[in-house]
Amino acid sequence: MAAETTKITIRQPVAIKRKVEQAAAKRGMTVTSFINAVLERAADRTLSRVRRRELTERDQHALLALLANPTGPNDALRDAAERYRKQFLD
C-alpha cells in the first residue's frame, strides 16, 4: 500500500532550482524525493531541538529545586571520594 501523499507548492529562485536538480541527480534521486528527504531531516532537527529545549526547561526547574534543598552525599559518592583520596592524594 502506498503512503498517503499531499502536495506542497513552493516558489524558489531559478538558481536554487538548478542547484536542487543537480544535487538530486548526483544522488540518483528525483527532485521530489530529494526535497522530501531534505525537508524531513530539517523538520526532525527542528523538532528535536524544541524537545531538548523543553526538557532543558523542565530539568532547570528540577535543578533549581535541588539546589534550593540540597541533600548530602549518598553512600556511593562517599565511597567514590574515599577511593579517589586513596588513589590520588595519599
C-alpha atoms as an extended CHARMM CRD file, in Angstrom:
* protein
*
        90  EXT
         1         1  MET       CA              0.0000000000        0.0000000000        0.0000000000  PROA      1               0.0000000000
         2         2  ALA       CA              1.4100000000        3.3970000000       -0.9870000000  PROA      2               0.0000000000
         3         3  ALA       CA              1.8080000000        6.1180000000        1.6040000000  PROA      3               0.0000000000
         4         4  GLU       CA             -0.7780000000        8.8650000000        1.5800000000  PROA      4               0.0000000000
         5         5  THR       CA              0.5680000000       11.9890000000       -0.0930000000  PROA      5               0.0000000000
         6         6  THR       CA             -0.2460000000       15.6680000000       -0.2910000000  PROA      6               0.0000000000
         7         7  LYS       CA              1.0730000000       18.4950000000       -2.4000000000  PROA      7               0.0000000000
         8         8  ILE       CA              3.1710000000       21.4990000000       -1.3520000000  PROA      8               0.0000000000
         9         9  THR       CA              3.6700000000       24.2340000000       -3.9120000000  PROA      9               0.0000000000
        10        10  ILE       CA              6.7310000000       26.4390000000       -3.4680000000  PROA      10              0.0000000000
        11        11  ARG       CA              8.4060000000       29.1720000000       -5.4420000000  PROA      11              0.0000000000
        12        12  GLN       CA             12.1680000000       29.4570000000       -5.4850000000  PROA      12              0.0000000000
        13        13  PRO       CA             14.7520000000       31.3250000000       -7.4970000000  PROA      13              0.0000000000
        14        14  VAL       CA             15.8660000000       29.6130000000      -10.6850000000  PROA      14              0.0000000000
        15        15  ALA       CA             19.3970000000       29.2520000000       -9.3120000000  PROA      15              0.0000000000
        16        16  ILE       CA             18.1550000000       27.2910000000       -6.3000000000  PROA      16              0.0000000000
        17        17  LYS       CA             16.0080000000       25.0520000000       -8.5030000000  PROA      17              0.0000000000
        18        18  ARG       CA             19.0230000000       24.2510000000      -10.6900000000  PROA      18              0.0000000000
        19        19  LYS       CA             21.1400000000       23.5290000000       -7.6340000000  PROA      19              0.0000000000
        20        20  VAL       CA             18.4710000000       21.2070000000       -6.2170000000  PROA      20              0.0000000000
        21        21  GLU       CA             18.1670000000       19.4170000000       -9.5630000000  PROA      21              0.0000000000
        22        22  GLN       CA             21.9390000000       18.9260000000       -9.7060000000  PROA      22              0.0000000000
        23        23  ALA       CA             22.1060000000       17.6620000000       -6.1270000000  PROA      23              0.0000000000
        24        24  ALA       CA             19.2250000000       15.2480000000       -6.6920000000  PROA      24              0.0000000000
        25        25  ALA       CA             20.8730000000       13.9260000000       -9.8650000000  PROA      25              0.0000000000
        26        26  LYS       CA             24.2000000000       13.4030000000       -8.0360000000  PROA      26              0.0000000000
        27        27  ARG       CA             22.3600000000       11.2560000000       -5.5110000000  PROA      27              0.0000000000
        28        28  GLY       CA             20.4010000000        9.3940000000       -8.1700000000  PROA      28              0.0000000000
        29        29  MET       CA             17.1320000000       10.7710000000       -6.8170000000  PROA      29              0.0000000000
        30        30  THR       CA             14.1950000000       12.5770000000       -8.2960000000  PROA      30              0.0000000000
        31        31  VAL       CA             13.8260000000       16.2220000000       -7.3200000000  PROA      31              0.0000000000
        32        32  THR       CA             10.7080000000       15.3300000000       -5.3320000000  PROA      32              0.0000000000
        33        33  SER       CA             12.4110000000       12.5440000000       -3.3670000000  PROA      33              0.0000000000
        34        34  PHE       CA             15.4590000000       14.7640000000       -2.7660000000  PROA      34              0.0000000000
        35        35  ILE       CA             13.3020000000       17.6400000000       -1.4760000000  PROA      35              0.0000000000
        36        36  ASN       CA             11.2660000000       15.2550000000        0.6920000000  PROA      36              0.0000000000
        37        37  ALA       CA             14.4310000000       13.8190000000        2.2580000000  PROA      37              0.0000000000
        38        38  VAL       CA             15.9090000000       17.2610000000        2.9190000000  PROA      38              0.0000000000
        39        39  LEU       CA             12.6520000000       18.6130000000        4.3460000000  PROA      39              0.0000000000
        40        40  GLU       CA             12.2120000000       15.6030000000        6.6120000000  PROA      40              0.0000000000
        41        41  ARG       CA             15.7600000000       15.9260000000        8.0040000000  PROA      41              0.0000000000
        42        42  ALA       CA             15.2450000000       19.6470000000        8.6150000000  PROA      42              0.0000000000
        43        43  ALA       CA             11.9040000000       19.0180000000       10.3320000000  PROA      43              0.0000000000
        44        44  ASP       CA             13.4080000000       16.2670000000       12.5020000000  PROA      44              0.0000000000
        45        45  ARG       CA             16.2820000000       18.5520000000       13.5750000000  PROA      45              0.0000000000
        46        46  THR       CA             13.8980000000       21.3800000000       14.4020000000  PROA      46              0.0000000000
        47        47  LEU       CA             11.5620000000       19.1610000000       16.4050000000  PROA      47              0.0000000000
        48        48  SER       CA             14.4840000000       17.5710000000       18.2280000000  PROA      48              0.0000000000
        49        49  ARG       CA             15.8420000000       20.9770000000       19.2260000000  PROA      49              0.0000000000
        50        50  VAL       CA             12.4340000000       22.0360000000       20.5070000000  PROA      50              0.0000000000
        51        51  ARG       CA             12.1070000000       18.8160000000       22.5330000000  PROA      51              0.0000000000
        52        52  ARG       CA             15.5830000000       19.3270000000       24.0290000000  PROA      52              0.0000000000
        53        53  ARG       CA             14.7110000000       22.9040000000       24.9300000000  PROA      53              0.0000000000
        54        54  GLU       CA             11.5240000000       21.7220000000       26.6220000000  PROA      54              0.0000000000
        55        55  LEU       CA             13.4540000000       19.0970000000       28.5440000000  PROA      55              0.0000000000
        56        56  THR       CA             16.0420000000       21.6820000000       29.4470000000  PROA      56              0.0000000000
        57        57  GLU       CA             13.3910000000       23.9780000000       30.9230000000  PROA      57              0.0000000000
        58        58  ARG       CA             11.8530000000       21.0850000000       32.8750000000  PROA      58              0.0000000000
        59        59  ASP       CA             15.2790000000       19.9840000000       34.0620000000  PROA      59              0.0000000000
        60        60  GLN       CA             16.1440000000       23.5540000000       35.0020000000  PROA      60              0.0000000000
        61        61  HSD       CA             13.1840000000       23.6680000000       37.4000000000  PROA      61              0.0000000000
        62        62  ALA       CA             14.2080000000       20.3330000000       38.9000000000  PROA      62              0.0000000000
        63        63  LEU       CA             17.8090000000       21.5040000000       39.2920000000  PROA      63              0.0000000000
        64        64  LEU       CA             16.7520000000       24.7430000000       40.9520000000  PROA      64              0.0000000000
        65        65  ALA       CA             14.5740000000       22.7750000000       43.3630000000  PROA      65              0.0000000000
        66        66  LEU       CA             17.5160000000       20.5170000000       44.2290000000  PROA      66              0.0000000000
        67        67  LEU       CA             19.8240000000       23.4970000000       44.7090000000  PROA      67              0.0000000000
        68        68  ALA       CA             17.2730000000       25.1590000000       46.9830000000  PROA      68              0.0000000000
        69        69  ASN       CA             17.0400000000       21.9850000000       49.1110000000  PROA      69              0.0000000000
        70        70  PRO       CA             20.3950000000       20.2100000000       48.8180000000  PROA      70              0.0000000000
        71        71  THR       CA             20.8600000000       16.7240000000       50.1970000000  PROA      71              0.0000000000
        72        72  GLY       CA             24.1680000000       15.4250000000       51.4370000000  PROA      72              0.0000000000
        73        73  PRO       CA             26.2950000000       12.9300000000       49.5350000000  PROA      73              0.0000000000
        74        74  ASN       CA             24.9770000000        9.3700000000       49.3760000000  PROA      74              0.0000000000
        75        75  ASP       CA             26.9840000000        6.2710000000       50.2500000000  PROA      75              0.0000000000
        76        76  ALA       CA             28.1420000000        5.7080000000       46.6620000000  PROA      76              0.0000000000
        77        77  LEU       CA             29.5280000000        9.2510000000       46.4410000000  PROA      77              0.0000000000
        78        78  ARG       CA             31.2730000000        8.9230000000       49.8060000000  PROA      78              0.0000000000
        79        79  ASP       CA             32.8330000000        5.6140000000       48.6690000000  PROA      79              0.0000000000
        80        80  ALA       CA             33.9820000000        7.1690000000       45.3830000000  PROA      80              0.0000000000
        81        81  ALA       CA             35.5260000000       10.1230000000       47.2160000000  PROA      81              0.0000000000
        82        82  GLU       CA             37.3670000000        7.7730000000       49.5380000000  PROA      82              0.0000000000
        83        83  ARG       CA             38.7210000000        5.7290000000       46.5990000000  PROA      83              0.0000000000
        84        84  TYR       CA             39.8500000000        8.9580000000       44.9140000000  PROA      84              0.0000000000
        85        85  ARG       CA             41.6300000000       10.1340000000       48.0620000000  PROA      85              0.0000000000
        86        86  LYS       CA             43.4180000000        6.7990000000       48.4360000000  PROA      86              0.0000000000
        87        87  GLN       CA             44.4150000000        6.6120000000       44.7810000000  PROA      87              0.0000000000
        88        88  PHE       CA             45.4690000000       10.1980000000       44.1200000000  PROA      88              0.0000000000
        89        89  LEU       CA             46.0160000000       12.0280000000       47.3840000000  PROA      89              0.0000000000
        90        90  ASP       CA             47.6590000000        9.5490000000       49.7760000000  PROA      90              0.0000000000
